[in-house]
Amino acid sequence: MSDFFGFNTVMPGRQGGRIALNLEEQQELDRQVQKYALETGEDFEIYDYGETYDNLADDLEETRDDLNDETFGGAGGADEGTDFDFAKNTHQVAPALKKEEELYIKQSDHSGVRRSSFASLWENDGNNQQESFMKGLPEPSHAASSIWGSFGNTTAKGMDLGGNGGFAVHDPVFGQGTFALSRPAGFGGNQPSLEEIEAQLSRTAGAQPHLQMQQERKMMSLEEVEAALMNINGGRPIYSEAMIAEQQAKQDRLEQRRAERQAKQADIAKHNGLMTQSDKDFINRIQISQLVTDDPYADDFYCQVYTALRNRHLQQMGIPGNIMDAEGNQGDSRRRGGNGRTEQRMQQQVQRIVSDAKRNPKRTNVTVEGALGKIAVNSVLNPRQLLQVSKRGSYTESSGSNSPKPPSPGPVSTKSHTVLGWIENVYTYVLALEQKRRQQPPPPRMGEEEIAGEAIRRWNEEYGVLARKMWNELRITVPIGIVHPHPFISILNYSKGKKVIPRVLRHLLPEQTLTLLTMLVANFESLNVCKSEVYADVQGNQEIELFMNTIVPPLLGFVSEAPFRIVVGLLALFIERNNMIWVARSKPGLAFLTLFLSRAEILKQGQGNYPIPEDREVNQWNELYHRLFNQLQTHFSALFMPKATMAEDVHVWRFLAAMAVGATVDQQHVLVTEVREQVLENVIAAQTTRMSPEKAAQRIGNVNLFLHALGLDASQVSVPSM
Amino acid sequence: MGTLDSIRSNPEAVLFYSFFKTLVGQPVTVELKNDLAITGVLVSVDQFLNIKLDNIKVVDEERYPHMLAVKNCFIRGSVVRYVQLPAPSVDTALLQDAARRERQQPATGARK
């Protein structure tokens, strides 16, 4: 073919396969090559192929083509040349295309609402329409004129140029620009064509509709401004220019922020819908299966109990509102509402996963057929070990000692680790008992008593077994005198031991509690909190506080329910076995004494739940009292700590009051005489206002504890003149 | 060969996870093994003790200027050295009990 889109394709001087240049042209060419070689430093000699043509083309067989037509069928030589006539074919289909285009425009007019929402993803309240035009996005509604152009013109041209009509479409948007672009006219040519494009764009596409939109926007926002003004100023619009400008600025900022937010949402929404619900469920199931537990108390103990305790505290303190809401301190209402549904779904999923897991338990090591060993499957609960230490000997020992051994009948040692071991065993049993409590079977309903009764019986048995084991572990029944201090006392000497007592008491029978109390009273003076030097150091004080907070209150409750003879018996034991002067010096000792004395008084006066005790018992009591009094006589003032703070004194005053109630007149006289100094000191200190009113009131209150028991009052005390 | 000996379960992992779950919403300071210490509100924790923090503030700001603009972070559990927590949020007695329970009955990792 000799015509390539209108270009002459004949190579310069090509005849017979060899490039023939006459002499002049050859010399000129050589000179130019040399000059270029000098400039660039390249060696062009190597590129001179010279007579390198191998004349292989002469051997091509180009005959015997007579039967080509028969072999290949009539080649497309029927039309003019072998080119496909784009223009003519388009011309034939043009009417149909026009109709389709009109239909499309009509459709797009109807679906204007939908399109505007789609457009708003890209165009943001019309602010960026300007930009969208610059990017070259043609608004569909503006393609009123045919995008296919005028076919009459192009067809004629196409036929003239012999087949390149499809190329020169007169596009209303891009106009001549397209035509100019596609001609590769070198560097210089492109610039004018770009400018041409821009001119076309601003001329045809942007100008009018854009202006219109801007005007509309300004008018709308003016209305908005007026409305806002009306609202803010209570119905009367203020037309000051500054206000209007402010409002305008505010509106602009708001719109800007809204636009940003929508743009971000659109960015995220671009990737919506990649996963189906089943995909999401699949992944959720995998994640949840790692977390799932069928007994939350067993696996998730701390969290469950902690939240339960906190909710109970909140309820007690009367926090208004639902406890469940108080848990999520980050939750806003949206999240809570959504969470309810998701929680339900999660629970269902969890149940499903639990049943699945129960059916097919996964193994921690996998054995593949033909492999030479097992493969350990690592999970969170079975992690890859950093060190691999082989323990052969100690393994068998340690595996057996998880369950606490029963107390050995032989000599009981009181080495610290032994005692601590006992305490840990007690804890084990307490925890087991509390767990059992939680699993208590419900009381039987009518008609189901048989089945439920069986479960209840079994539960009671197991509970009893554990409780007995715990009781044994406390070493309370060990006879006195074998070891000093008594094992139970050794337990109580540790803070861990003190802390466990209130929990133990919840699971003990009343007679066991009594035995415990008896043991404690019998060996009281060997308690470490009973030493008076203990007051000096901080840790000792902590232990005393701990004792007062953990052991005294539950036993106080017990004694408050006890009958008279028990109180008498306990006090008798107390006095007999312990040095009262020593014991009375300590806070716990005084606490117990006060406890016994006050309870006895209440019972004597018949105010307890029991009938007034018989004379015999009352006489016993009086005897005891006198013994106690005689022992403590002349030591009463020494009970007061030398440099004690306010709080320390209270228990002493309380004890004195308890003593005073049961005292005869003479005894009372003795009491007053001994304690007189202290009373006066307090009253004077309170009256001379050196201290704050609360402290003064406290001092007076303390003194009155004692004085009221005598039938006196602090106001009656006359300050002796100095 | 070594794996046979080392098939032991790790019950304390569950205890720590349970413990951290109660601290969600509290301000904590996480010190990493690379000495970076970050304070923030605990958003979430998972079974691997990976930690997500909100509103973070690096403890020693000058040494880590690249963290100035970071608001939230996800910390892989294996790089944590310490987690400093507010004392009132911990019930120590309950924690002791939970630890005792873990010792006696390891969380049923054998199930997995």
Interface residues (C-beta under 8 A of the other chain):
Chain A: Q290 L291 T293 A298 D299 D300 F301 Y302 C303 Q304 V305 Y306 T307 L309 G328 N329 Q330 A357 P361 K362 T364 N365 G373 K374 I375 A376 S379 V380 L381 N382 P383 R384 Q385 Q388 V389 S390 K391 N402 E424 Y427 T428 L431 K499
Chain B: M1 G2 T3 L4 D5 S6 I7 R8 S9 N10 P11 A13 V14 L15 S18 F19 K21 T22 G25 V43 Q47 F48 D91 A93 L94 L95 D97 A98 R100 R101 E102 Q104 Q105 A107 T108 G109 A110 R111 K112
